[in-house]
Amino acid sequence: MVSVPWHSRVRHYEAELRSCRAAVASVDFGDYHPLKPITVLDSRSRRGGRKGSTSSSSSSSSSVAPDPLSSLLEGTDPLSLFAALSIWSSMAGCKRNINPDTQTCTTREREEEVGLDFEPWAAKRGEILARFTTTEKLSINLFMGSDKSKASSPSSAVSEKVRTRLEELDDLEEGSQREMMNLSQQDYVNRIEDLNQSLKEAWSSDQKVKALKIVIQCSKLLSDTSVIQFYPSKFVLITDILDTFGQLVYDRIWSMCSDPHSLPDTFSAEDVNDTAKETCLNWFFKIASIRELIPRLYVEAAILKCNRFLNNSGIQETVPRLTAMVRGIGDPLVAVYARAYLCRVGMEVTPHLKDSLNKNFFDLLASFRQIHGDAVQNQLVLQRVEVPVYLTLYSPAIHWILQCVAYRASDVLLTEMMERCKKLGNNALLLNSVMWAFRAEFVAARATDFISMIKDCDETGFPKHLLFGSLGRSLACADPPESERLPILNEAWKVITKVRNAQDYITCAEIWVEFTCRHFTKREVNTVLADIIKHMTPDRAFEDAYTELHSVMMKILTYFHNFSVLFSMEKFLPFLDMFQKDSVRVEVCKSIMEVFIKHQQESTRDPVILNALLHVCKTMHDSVNALTVEDEKRSVSLLINGFIRMVSFGRDFEQQLSFCVEARATFCNLEPVIIQLIHTVNQLAIETRRVMGGSHSRKTAAFVRACAAYCFITIPSISNIFSRLHLYLLSGKVALANQCLSQADAFMKAAVSVLPEVPRTIVVEGKQRSSESFLLEFISSFLSTLLVVPDHPEQGVLYLVRGLLNMVQDYTWEDSSDAKVRVYISALPLLAAMSQESYLYTILNVDSNETLYGGDPKFVAEISRLCETLIGQVLDHLKTLGREEGVHRQGSLAFSLFSCLLAHADLRNNKLNQLAVNLWNLSHKNGQCDTRISVRTLEHIKSQAQHSELSHLSDMLLRLSLQSRA
């Protein structure tokens, strides 16, 4: 081993710090201020100006350089520009409503367009399909195709083509179909999807008549109510096909108008060419030839938008005619869905035609008595369907019609609609839809009137608790007059509490819980919870209502963020006990903890809160087992840690420690929680020192030692070895800061003893990675701490440093690793700092080795011998790398050691000086060193050499040369 004498450089830390501070220079901003607007005078000449113009605007009069953002926007800030663009976009969206003189909207108001506040049909579609299902067998008529059509010759007359196509349509109605029976609901849905796909394929293969036949066939299915419970879902599936067909026809005609230029979105009929108009008219003629009312009505409604290609008033004329056609449908259920489809198409195409929407609703009122007629009643008896079930089939259609009519409607119109509904007998179904569809503010302001109407309804057809449920949904979104709130709650709960069916009861009660929480105190909420427990406990009815009960819990948590108030409710914890299914119970507990962590602003020591939340957290903890995925463990741990951080007993430190002891026993299976508890106890020890001002009484010292003991016996339970190492180091620092030297010594020795157990690889984010970088990071942190750790009187000099280096020597490193040598290089700055008369940093009231040894020459000599040994080990390794041709690693390590010597060694020593030069040359020997770093290093040496005590660096600088890469 090569031996080089070591002499540490004498450091003057305060002087070095002063020399490194940046010089302060005063800056005169003059009139400039960062918030002052910049005025830019744009002098650019406009394109298209007259040639040879000599306007003075061609030169800038601004003395300030143009701001790039301002000049880009020509003086307009981004928000103003976007606002302007928004205005112009809305103006462009108006149809023929830009007056060239005034540049304002004159024939359409933007408020008449459908906005984001209108719930689209797509949002309701999935709910309808999920709600209206059947186990009955279904049937469907399938189009079998036709071979009668013949390819026409080029000389065929147009009239012949028309006759042929009409014959093809007649062929469909004359029996070219086959009925498939005994289909399950899923088979039926699959078949409808097949028809939708067949429609697209027929269209893409230019079989337009076949596509129309498919659409007619599907539309006919809407007249079939043989399985009446499935009708709403059938309507959704069939109208999907109609929508597809309508869009295909529109896109085809649009494409015919796109040559040579595309039509603008705001086109008029005058912009459409004759070919497109003829094609469009041909489609309407085909549809007009359909003999049956329902398919003719639906298919024409599907291509309603195409009227725009024919004339500017076509849609306005067609919608009232189609509305009147619905009166010819005898079945009230079929009729109401036909009206719903007309309203849907109308809202998409002409939302401003309110009269047609209103007419659909008033026609519905006129035919409402049909629902209770003999024909319908006989049909229900035949299909064994109860009246309440039958009435719910109308809800989606009536909801939609009312939503369209009520959208941005005036209070006068809504009041008129409400009054007309009131005059009808057995109007519960309509009243329910009114409360669903009308603005929540309108319903809330007239909540008392709606309650009176509910009372007058006949309960046999439509249960009153459903009506109160619909009223409650509106009141959850808007507030009724304050003086009416308590009477409203009392009237509603009188009905709700009498509901015998547990599922019906909790469905309605869950809605009204929000109204109660929103407007009343814990007293009323506690009464509601008591009633829920009373209804849901018998026969363990709560087991079938966990979704609704969870919703009740979430609504309470939404409005009650004061957990002392929450847990003081007598019925809150009994209500929580109803969640007896483990998975559901854990989710509810998570919800409680999430709200607590989010809204609890101050730490708490309230015993009611602590006991309740300990119970909640224990429930989450106990759900964790060997099969629990890591993400779930992490989620639960975060919530429990959030609770632990919010617990504080102020200056009652012993009580805080007792809580941590209890929590350790309670949450022993979650390692992140145990780590959090160790951090909490360490923080507790630090807080004790802060409160006591650094002075220790016997009681305080005993408490700090108790904290250290807690950490010392808890850390070994941590399975993650690097967490263990860092916690040992942290706890040792805290013990040292509290002058608990023996405890600090124990933590440091424990950390050193654990280092040999570090595996070669560890799992990080699910992937195997080398542990070497993590180990080096910890050792560096550990070395920086050892500077202030005093030697144990019964141990040898620098026994912790030697113990660490011995561990590094014995550790099984990777074969191609330089980690061991890098640790040796990292230890040199520590040893150099230890040899100084005054240390860089110390701990208050703790005597470090600088005080214990007082610069004893024997101590300094021991440090020098250890440094010489480390340097010898590094140089031997560099020779080995040279033989193994590891030139890149050799160059990197040589430069690292050079940098260490430059910063910490006394280079006035000739041997050390020569060693530094040799290391520099070795690092640059094969061009492995970064030239930019080398240049900066030389500049640093040059600046350091300006100081008198470092003048010897000038001579060394002359011997350091740069070598370019080969």
SULUR-V959846 format. One record per residue. N is the residue number from 1. RES is the residue in one letter. PHI is phi in degrees with one decimal (* if undefined). Layout:
BEGIN
{{N | RES | PHI} {N | RES | PHI}}
END
This chain:
BEGIN
{{1 | M | *} {2 | V | -70.4} {3 | S | -116.0} {4 | V | -127.4} {5 | P | -63.1} {6 | W | -109.3} {7 | H | -135.2} {8 | S | -75.4} {9 | R | -73.4} {10 | V | -77.0} {11 | R | -106.8} {12 | H | -119.0} {13 | Y | -62.1} {14 | E | -66.1} {15 | A | -64.8} {16 | E | -62.9} {17 | L | -63.7} {18 | R | -63.0} {19 | S | -71.0} {20 | C | -89.4} {21 | R | -71.4} {22 | A | -72.4} {23 | A | -71.2} {24 | V | -95.5} {25 | A | -118.3} {26 | S | -80.5} {27 | V | -122.4} {28 | D | -96.3} {29 | F | -85.6} {30 | G | 62.3} {31 | D | -88.3} {32 | Y | -76.1} {33 | H | -142.1} {34 | P | -59.8} {35 | L | -91.9} {36 | K | -75.9} {37 | P | -64.9} {38 | I | -96.1} {39 | T | -93.0} {40 | V | -117.8} {41 | L | -99.5} {42 | D | -80.5} {43 | S | -109.5} {44 | R | -69.3} {45 | S | -73.3} {46 | R | -76.1} {47 | R | -68.4} {48 | G | 86.2} {49 | G | -69.7} {50 | R | -65.9} {51 | K | -64.7} {52 | G | 86.9} {53 | S | -64.5} {54 | T | -120.3} {55 | S | -59.8} {56 | S | -67.4} {57 | S | -70.8} {58 | S | -78.3} {59 | S | -121.2} {60 | S | -83.5} {61 | S | -107.3} {62 | S | -91.9} {63 | S | -89.4} {64 | V | -104.5} {65 | A | -60.1} {66 | P | -61.4} {67 | D | -72.3} {68 | P | -59.9} {69 | L | -70.4} {70 | S | -65.1} {71 | S | -68.1} {72 | L | -63.8} {73 | L | -93.5} {74 | E | 54.9} {75 | G | 87.6} {76 | T | -101.0} {77 | D | -73.0} {78 | P | -58.0} {79 | L | -66.2} {80 | S | -65.1} {81 | L | -63.6} {82 | F | -62.4} {83 | A | -61.7} {84 | A | -64.0} {85 | L | -61.0} {86 | S | -61.7} {87 | I | -64.0} {88 | W | -67.0} {89 | S | -64.1} {90 | S | -66.2} {91 | M | -69.5} {92 | A | -68.1} {93 | G | -74.7} {94 | C | -77.6} {95 | K | -86.5} {96 | R | 50.9} {97 | N | -123.2} {98 | I | -98.2} {99 | N | -79.0} {100 | P | -63.8} {101 | D | -87.0} {102 | T | -101.2} {103 | Q | 53.6} {104 | T | -130.5} {105 | C | -73.6} {106 | T | -119.9} {107 | T | -118.4} {108 | R | -136.6} {109 | E | -98.3} {110 | R | -60.3} {111 | E | -64.3} {112 | E | -80.3} {113 | E | -81.5} {114 | V | -76.0} {115 | G | -108.7} {116 | L | -69.7} {117 | D | -80.9} {118 | F | -100.2} {119 | E | -72.2} {120 | P | -74.3} {121 | W | -62.5} {122 | A | -58.4} {123 | A | -72.2} {124 | K | -95.4} {125 | R | -55.7} {126 | G | -62.8} {127 | E | -63.7} {128 | I | -64.8} {129 | L | -61.9} {130 | A | -77.2} {131 | R | -85.9} {132 | F | -104.2} {133 | T | -122.2} {134 | T | -152.6} {135 | T | -105.8} {136 | E | -69.3} {137 | K | -81.9} {138 | L | -114.1} {139 | S | -132.4} {140 | I | -150.1} {141 | N | -90.7} {142 | L | -107.7} {143 | F | -77.0} {144 | M | -97.0} {145 | G | 88.6} {146 | S | -146.1} {147 | D | -105.6} {148 | K | -74.5} {149 | S | -71.0} {150 | K | -119.3} {151 | A | -67.5} {152 | S | -82.4} {153 | S | -79.5} {154 | P | -58.0} {155 | S | -88.5} {156 | S | -61.9} {157 | A | -78.0} {158 | V | -61.9} {159 | S | -62.5} {160 | E | -65.6} {161 | K | -63.4} {162 | V | -63.6} {163 | R | -62.5} {164 | T | -63.7} {165 | R | -68.6} {166 | L | -65.3} {167 | E | -63.8} {168 | E | -63.6} {169 | L | -67.4} {170 | D | -61.5} {171 | D | -58.1} {172 | L | -64.0} {173 | E | -84.4} {174 | E | -100.7} {175 | G | 115.2} {176 | S | -80.2} {177 | Q | -138.3} {178 | R | -138.1} {179 | E | -95.1} {180 | M | -99.8} {181 | M | -119.5} {182 | N | 57.6} {183 | L | -90.6} {184 | S | -74.9} {185 | Q | -59.9} {186 | Q | -65.8} {187 | D | -62.3} {188 | Y | -62.5} {189 | V | -61.2} {190 | N | -61.7} {191 | R | -67.4} {192 | I | -64.5} {193 | E | -64.1} {194 | D | -63.1} {195 | L | -64.8} {196 | N | -62.8} {197 | Q | -67.0} {198 | S | -63.0} {199 | L | -60.2} {200 | K | -65.0} {201 | E | -66.9} {202 | A | -62.7} {203 | W | -65.5} {204 | S | -67.2} {205 | S | -93.4} {206 | D | 65.0} {207 | Q | -100.5} {208 | K | -66.1} {209 | V | -66.4} {210 | K | -61.8} {211 | A | -60.6} {212 | L | -64.6} {213 | K | -60.2} {214 | I | -62.0} {215 | V | -66.1} {216 | I | -62.3} {217 | Q | -59.3} {218 | C | -66.4} {219 | S | -62.3} {220 | K | -60.6} {221 | L | -62.2} {222 | L | -75.2} {223 | S | -90.1} {224 | D | -93.9} {225 | T | -119.2} {226 | S | -66.1} {227 | V | -117.6} {228 | I | -68.9} {229 | Q | -65.3} {230 | F | -92.5} {231 | Y | -59.1} {232 | P | -58.6} {233 | S | -68.2} {234 | K | -60.7} {235 | F | -58.4} {236 | V | -62.1} {237 | L | -66.6} {238 | I | -69.5} {239 | T | -68.4} {240 | D | -60.8} {241 | I | -67.3} {242 | L | -61.6} {243 | D | -62.5} {244 | T | -61.4} {245 | F | -62.4} {246 | G | -58.9} {247 | Q | -69.8} {248 | L | -63.0} {249 | V | -63.9} {250 | Y | -61.6} {251 | D | -63.5} {252 | R | -65.5} {253 | I | -67.3} {254 | W | -58.9} {255 | S | -64.0} {256 | M | -71.4} {257 | C | -95.1} {258 | S | -91.9} {259 | D | -114.1} {260 | P | -90.5} {261 | H | -125.2} {262 | S | -68.1} {263 | L | -72.1} {264 | P | -72.2} {265 | D | -61.4} {266 | T | -101.6} {267 | F | -67.3} {268 | S | -118.6} {269 | A | -61.5} {270 | E | -66.8} {271 | D | -83.6} {272 | V | -92.2} {273 | N | -76.1} {274 | D | -65.8} {275 | T | -63.2} {276 | A | -65.3} {277 | K | -63.7} {278 | E | -63.7} {279 | T | -62.6} {280 | C | -62.7} {281 | L | -63.1} {282 | N | -62.0} {283 | W | -63.7} {284 | F | -67.2} {285 | F | -65.2} {286 | K | -59.9} {287 | I | -67.1} {288 | A | -65.1} {289 | S | -82.2} {290 | I | -67.5} {291 | R | -80.0} {292 | E | -84.9} {293 | L | -65.9} {294 | I | -64.0} {295 | P | -63.2} {296 | R | -63.7} {297 | L | -64.7} {298 | Y | -68.0} {299 | V | -69.3} {300 | E | -67.2} {301 | A | -63.2} {302 | A | -64.4} {303 | I | -107.4} {304 | L | -53.6} {305 | K | -61.2} {306 | C | -68.8} {307 | N | -59.0} {308 | R | -61.3} {309 | F | -75.9} {310 | L | -92.5} {311 | N | -155.6} {312 | N | -75.4} {313 | S | -114.7} {314 | G | -61.9} {315 | I | -66.3} {316 | Q | -61.2} {317 | E | -84.3} {318 | T | -77.1} {319 | V | -59.2} {320 | P | -61.8} {321 | R | -66.0} {322 | L | -64.4} {323 | T | -60.9} {324 | A | -68.6} {325 | M | -61.8} {326 | V | -61.3} {327 | R | -62.5} {328 | G | -82.6} {329 | I | -88.8} {330 | G | -81.6} {331 | D | -77.2} {332 | P | -63.3} {333 | L | -69.3} {334 | V | -63.6} {335 | A | -65.2} {336 | V | -67.4} {337 | Y | -76.0} {338 | A | -64.4} {339 | R | -64.0} {340 | A | -62.4} {341 | Y | -68.7} {342 | L | -61.6} {343 | C | -65.4} {344 | R | -66.1} {345 | V | -64.7} {346 | G | -62.2} {347 | M | -67.4} {348 | E | -80.1} {349 | V | -98.1} {350 | T | -135.6} {351 | P | -64.4} {352 | H | -80.2} {353 | L | -82.2} {354 | K | -67.6} {355 | D | -61.3} {356 | S | -67.5} {357 | L | -62.6} {358 | N | -63.2} {359 | K | -62.0} {360 | N | -59.2} {361 | F | -68.6} {362 | F | -69.8} {363 | D | -64.0} {364 | L | -60.8} {365 | L | -62.5} {366 | A | -65.5} {367 | S | -98.9} {368 | F | -65.9} {369 | R | -66.0} {370 | Q | -58.6} {371 | I | -58.4} {372 | H | -102.1} {373 | G | -79.2} {374 | D | -65.4} {375 | A | -60.7} {376 | V | -66.9} {377 | Q | -62.9} {378 | N | -65.2} {379 | Q | -63.6} {380 | L | -67.3} {381 | V | -63.9} {382 | L | -64.3} {383 | Q | -93.9} {384 | R | 56.6} {385 | V | -115.0} {386 | E | -73.0} {387 | V | -59.1} {388 | P | -58.8} {389 | V | -66.7} {390 | Y | -61.8} {391 | L | -64.3} {392 | T | -65.7} {393 | L | -66.3} {394 | Y | -79.4} {395 | S | -55.4} {396 | P | -58.5} {397 | A | -68.0} {398 | I | -67.4} {399 | H | -55.0} {400 | W | -66.8} {401 | I | -59.1} {402 | L | -66.9} {403 | Q | -62.2} {404 | C | -66.8} {405 | V | -68.2} {406 | A | -81.4} {407 | Y | -63.6} {408 | R | 54.3} {409 | A | -81.0} {410 | S | -74.4} {411 | D | -62.4} {412 | V | -63.8} {413 | L | -66.0} {414 | L | -62.4} {415 | T | -65.1} {416 | E | -62.5} {417 | M | -62.4} {418 | M | -63.3} {419 | E | -67.4} {420 | R | -65.6} {421 | C | -64.1} {422 | K | -63.2} {423 | K | -76.6} {424 | L | -78.5} {425 | G | -80.4} {426 | N | 51.5} {427 | N | -96.3} {428 | A | -59.7} {429 | L | -61.4} {430 | L | -66.3} {431 | L | -60.6} {432 | N | -61.4} {433 | S | -67.8} {434 | V | -59.7} {435 | M | -68.7} {436 | W | -72.7} {437 | A | -93.8} {438 | F | -72.9} {439 | R | -56.8} {440 | A | -59.3} {441 | E | -64.3} {442 | F | -64.7} {443 | V | -66.6} {444 | A | -64.0} {445 | A | -66.6} {446 | R | -119.9} {447 | A | -58.9} {448 | T | -63.7} {449 | D | -64.6} {450 | F | -64.7} {451 | I | -63.6} {452 | S | -62.5} {453 | M | -65.7} {454 | I | -62.7} {455 | K | -62.6} {456 | D | -81.8} {457 | C | -75.0} {458 | D | -81.8} {459 | E | -78.5} {460 | T | -67.2} {461 | G | -88.9} {462 | F | -145.2} {463 | P | -56.7} {464 | K | -68.2} {465 | H | -65.4} {466 | L | -68.4} {467 | L | -66.5} {468 | F | -66.4} {469 | G | -64.0} {470 | S | -65.2} {471 | L | -63.6} {472 | G | -63.4} {473 | R | -63.4} {474 | S | -68.4} {475 | L | -72.2} {476 | A | -76.2} {477 | C | -104.6} {478 | A | -144.1} {479 | D | -96.7} {480 | P | -74.9} {481 | P | -54.7} {482 | E | -57.9} {483 | S | -68.8} {484 | E | -98.0} {485 | R | -65.1} {486 | L | -65.0} {487 | P | -59.0} {488 | I | -63.1} {489 | L | -62.3} {490 | N | -63.2} {491 | E | -65.0} {492 | A | -65.7} {493 | W | -72.2} {494 | K | -59.8} {495 | V | -78.7} {496 | I | -63.0} {497 | T | -69.0} {498 | K | -91.8} {499 | V | -70.3} {500 | R | -85.4} {501 | N | -69.3} {502 | A | -62.8} {503 | Q | -67.8} {504 | D | -63.7} {505 | Y | -63.4} {506 | I | -70.2} {507 | T | -62.1} {508 | C | -77.8} {509 | A | -62.5} {510 | E | -60.5} {511 | I | -69.0} {512 | W | -80.0} {513 | V | -61.6} {514 | E | -63.8} {515 | F | -60.9} {516 | T | -66.0} {517 | C | -66.0} {518 | R | -70.2} {519 | H | -119.5} {520 | F | -129.5} {521 | T | -95.6} {522 | K | -63.6} {523 | R | -62.2} {524 | E | -68.3} {525 | V | -64.1} {526 | N | -62.0} {527 | T | -64.6} {528 | V | -63.7} {529 | L | -61.3} {530 | A | -61.7} {531 | D | -68.1} {532 | I | -63.8} {533 | I | -60.8} {534 | K | -62.0} {535 | H | -81.5} {536 | M | -96.8} {537 | T | -76.4} {538 | P | -56.6} {539 | D | 58.1} {540 | R | 51.1} {541 | A | -62.4} {542 | F | -62.6} {543 | E | -66.0} {544 | D | -100.2} {545 | A | -134.2} {546 | Y | -63.1} {547 | T | -61.3} {548 | E | -67.7} {549 | L | -66.0} {550 | H | -63.3} {551 | S | -63.2} {552 | V | -58.8} {553 | M | -61.3} {554 | M | -65.2} {555 | K | -69.0} {556 | I | -64.3} {557 | L | -67.0} {558 | T | -66.6} {559 | Y | -106.7} {560 | F | -119.9} {561 | H | -99.8} {562 | N | -86.6} {563 | F | -75.1} {564 | S | -67.8} {565 | V | -71.3} {566 | L | -61.7} {567 | F | -79.4} {568 | S | -82.4} {569 | M | -66.7} {570 | E | -61.2} {571 | K | -100.0} {572 | F | -68.2} {573 | L | -67.3} {574 | P | -60.0} {575 | F | -65.1} {576 | L | -61.5} {577 | D | -67.4} {578 | M | -72.0} {579 | F | -83.4} {580 | Q | -99.8} {581 | K | -78.3} {582 | D | -54.3} {583 | S | -62.6} {584 | V | -69.1} {585 | R | -60.6} {586 | V | -65.2} {587 | E | -62.0} {588 | V | -65.9} {589 | C | -61.9} {590 | K | -60.9} {591 | S | -60.3} {592 | I | -62.0} {593 | M | -68.8} {594 | E | -62.0} {595 | V | -67.5} {596 | F | -60.9} {597 | I | -66.0} {598 | K | -73.1} {599 | H | -109.8} {600 | Q | -75.5} {601 | Q | -81.9} {602 | E | -119.4} {603 | S | -65.6} {604 | T | -134.3} {605 | R | -131.6} {606 | D | -59.9} {607 | P | -62.7} {608 | V | -65.0} {609 | I | -65.0} {610 | L | -62.7} {611 | N | -65.5} {612 | A | -66.7} {613 | L | -73.3} {614 | L | -60.8} {615 | H | -64.0} {616 | V | -63.5} {617 | C | -66.7} {618 | K | -64.6} {619 | T | -60.7} {620 | M | -65.9} {621 | H | -61.8} {622 | D | -69.5} {623 | S | -78.9} {624 | V | -82.1} {625 | N | -142.0} {626 | A | -64.9} {627 | L | -92.1} {628 | T | -69.6} {629 | V | -72.5} {630 | E | -63.4} {631 | D | -61.4} {632 | E | -67.4} {633 | K | -60.4} {634 | R | -63.9} {635 | S | -63.1} {636 | V | -64.6} {637 | S | -62.8} {638 | L | -61.2} {639 | L | -67.7} {640 | I | -66.4} {641 | N | -63.5} {642 | G | -60.9} {643 | F | -66.7} {644 | I | -59.7} {645 | R | -67.0} {646 | M | -91.1} {647 | V | -94.1} {648 | S | -147.2} {649 | F | -104.9} {650 | G | 64.9} {651 | R | -89.1} {652 | D | -82.9} {653 | F | -66.2} {654 | E | -66.5} {655 | Q | -66.1} {656 | Q | -63.8} {657 | L | -65.8} {658 | S | -61.4} {659 | F | -61.6} {660 | C | -64.3} {661 | V | -63.9} {662 | E | -65.3} {663 | A | -65.5} {664 | R | -61.6} {665 | A | -71.9} {666 | T | -76.3} {667 | F | -114.8} {668 | C | -67.1} {669 | N | -89.8} {670 | L | -113.0} {671 | E | -60.8} {672 | P | -59.5} {673 | V | -71.7} {674 | I | -62.4} {675 | I | -62.3} {676 | Q | -61.1} {677 | L | -64.8} {678 | I | -63.4} {679 | H | -60.9} {680 | T | -63.0} {681 | V | -68.4} {682 | N | -62.8} {683 | Q | -64.0} {684 | L | -63.2} {685 | A | -65.3} {686 | I | -65.2} {687 | E | -64.4} {688 | T | -60.0} {689 | R | -63.4} {690 | R | -65.0} {691 | V | -66.1} {692 | M | -82.5} {693 | G | 67.4} {694 | G | 88.2} {695 | S | -92.5} {696 | H | -115.2} {697 | S | -86.9} {698 | R | -61.7} {699 | K | -64.5} {700 | T | -64.3} {701 | A | -61.0} {702 | A | -64.4} {703 | F | -65.3} {704 | V | -61.6} {705 | R | -64.9} {706 | A | -64.7} {707 | C | -62.7} {708 | A | -63.2} {709 | A | -63.9} {710 | Y | -56.1} {711 | C | -65.9} {712 | F | -65.2} {713 | I | -86.4} {714 | T | -91.9} {715 | I | -57.1} {716 | P | -60.6} {717 | S | -77.8} {718 | I | -79.1} {719 | S | -81.3} {720 | N | -71.4} {721 | I | -67.6} {722 | F | -73.4} {723 | S | -61.9} {724 | R | -61.8} {725 | L | -60.4} {726 | H | -66.7} {727 | L | -69.8} {728 | Y | -59.6} {729 | L | -65.2} {730 | L | -61.1} {731 | S | -63.3} {732 | G | -63.5} {733 | K | -62.6} {734 | V | -64.4} {735 | A | -61.8} {736 | L | -64.2} {737 | A | -63.6} {738 | N | -98.3} {739 | Q | 59.5} {740 | C | -93.2} {741 | L | -68.4} {742 | S | -67.2} {743 | Q | -67.3} {744 | A | -62.6} {745 | D | -61.1} {746 | A | -65.1} {747 | F | -64.1} {748 | M | -65.9} {749 | K | -65.1} {750 | A | -62.2} {751 | A | -62.7} {752 | V | -62.7} {753 | S | -69.3} {754 | V | -82.9} {755 | L | -53.4} {756 | P | -62.0} {757 | E | -83.1} {758 | V | -64.5} {759 | P | -75.1} {760 | R | -68.8} {761 | T | -130.8} {762 | I | -135.5} {763 | V | -93.7} {764 | V | -126.0} {765 | E | 53.3} {766 | G | 81.0} {767 | K | -123.0} {768 | Q | -75.6} {769 | R | -133.9} {770 | S | -66.4} {771 | S | -86.8} {772 | E | -60.2} {773 | S | -63.6} {774 | F | -67.0} {775 | L | -67.0} {776 | L | -62.9} {777 | E | -62.2} {778 | F | -65.8} {779 | I | -61.4} {780 | S | -61.3} {781 | S | -65.2} {782 | F | -64.9} {783 | L | -61.9} {784 | S | -64.9} {785 | T | -76.9} {786 | L | -63.3} {787 | L | -59.1} {788 | V | -99.9} {789 | V | -85.8} {790 | P | -72.8} {791 | D | -66.4} {792 | H | -75.5} {793 | P | -61.7} {794 | E | -96.4} {795 | Q | -107.6} {796 | G | -76.3} {797 | V | -66.5} {798 | L | 53.9} {799 | Y | -66.2} {800 | L | -70.7} {801 | V | -64.1} {802 | R | -64.0} {803 | G | -60.4} {804 | L | -65.0} {805 | L | -67.0} {806 | N | -64.1} {807 | M | -61.7} {808 | V | -62.2} {809 | Q | -64.6} {810 | D | -87.3} {811 | Y | -66.0} {812 | T | -86.8} {813 | W | -84.2} {814 | E | -65.5} {815 | D | -60.8} {816 | S | -98.8} {817 | S | -99.5} {818 | D | -106.1} {819 | A | -60.9} {820 | K | -60.2} {821 | V | -66.2} {822 | R | -66.2} {823 | V | -63.6} {824 | Y | -60.3} {825 | I | -64.6} {826 | S | -66.2} {827 | A | -75.3} {828 | L | -62.4} {829 | P | -59.4} {830 | L | -61.6} {831 | L | -65.6} {832 | A | -64.6} {833 | A | -67.0} {834 | M | -68.5} {835 | S | -86.1} {836 | Q | -76.3} {837 | E | -68.8} {838 | S | -127.5} {839 | Y | -79.0} {840 | L | -62.6} {841 | Y | -147.6} {842 | T | -140.5} {843 | I | -110.1} {844 | L | -56.8} {845 | N | 68.9} {846 | V | -118.9} {847 | D | -83.1} {848 | S | -82.1} {849 | N | -64.8} {850 | E | -63.0} {851 | T | -85.9} {852 | L | -63.6} {853 | Y | -98.3} {854 | G | 58.7} {855 | G | 70.5} {856 | D | -53.9} {857 | P | -56.3} {858 | K | -63.8} {859 | F | -65.8} {860 | V | -66.2} {861 | A | -65.7} {862 | E | -64.4} {863 | I | -64.0} {864 | S | -62.1} {865 | R | -63.5} {866 | L | -66.7} {867 | C | -64.9} {868 | E | -61.7} {869 | T | -64.3} {870 | L | -65.0} {871 | I | -63.7} {872 | G | -59.8} {873 | Q | -63.1} {874 | V | -67.1} {875 | L | -65.8} {876 | D | -60.6} {877 | H | -66.6} {878 | L | -63.3} {879 | K | -64.0} {880 | T | -61.6} {881 | L | -63.8} {882 | G | -63.9} {883 | R | -70.6} {884 | E | -86.9} {885 | E | 61.0} {886 | G | -89.8} {887 | V | -65.0} {888 | H | -66.9} {889 | R | -63.2} {890 | Q | -61.1} {891 | G | -63.3} {892 | S | -65.4} {893 | L | -67.0} {894 | A | -61.9} {895 | F | -69.5} {896 | S | -62.7} {897 | L | -67.2} {898 | F | -58.7} {899 | S | -62.7} {900 | C | -65.3} {901 | L | -63.7} {902 | L | -60.9} {903 | A | -85.2} {904 | H | -123.6} {905 | A | -95.4} {906 | D | -85.5} {907 | L | -79.8} {908 | R | -70.4} {909 | N | -69.7} {910 | N | -59.8} {911 | K | -67.1} {912 | L | -67.2} {913 | N | -63.6} {914 | Q | -66.3} {915 | L | -62.1} {916 | A | -61.8} {917 | V | -63.0} {918 | N | -61.5} {919 | L | -65.4} {920 | W | -61.1} {921 | N | -65.4} {922 | L | -65.9} {923 | S | -68.4} {924 | H | -103.3} {925 | K | -60.0} {926 | N | -112.0} {927 | G | 65.6} {928 | Q | -89.0} {929 | C | -94.0} {930 | D | -68.1} {931 | T | -61.8} {932 | R | -64.0} {933 | I | -65.1} {934 | S | -62.1} {935 | V | -63.2} {936 | R | -63.8} {937 | T | -64.1} {938 | L | -62.7} {939 | E | -63.3} {940 | H | -64.6} {941 | I | -60.8} {942 | K | -63.0} {943 | S | -69.1} {944 | Q | -66.2} {945 | A | -66.1} {946 | Q | -70.0} {947 | H | -78.1} {948 | S | -61.8} {949 | E | -75.2} {950 | L | -119.3} {951 | S | -63.3} {952 | H | -64.3} {953 | L | -69.0} {954 | S | -63.6} {955 | D | -65.3} {956 | M | -66.3} {957 | L | -62.1} {958 | L | -66.2} {959 | R | -95.4} {960 | L | -99.8} {961 | S | -123.4} {962 | L | -94.0} {963 | Q | -121.2} {964 | S | -74.3} {965 | R | -68.4} {966 | A | -69.8}}
END
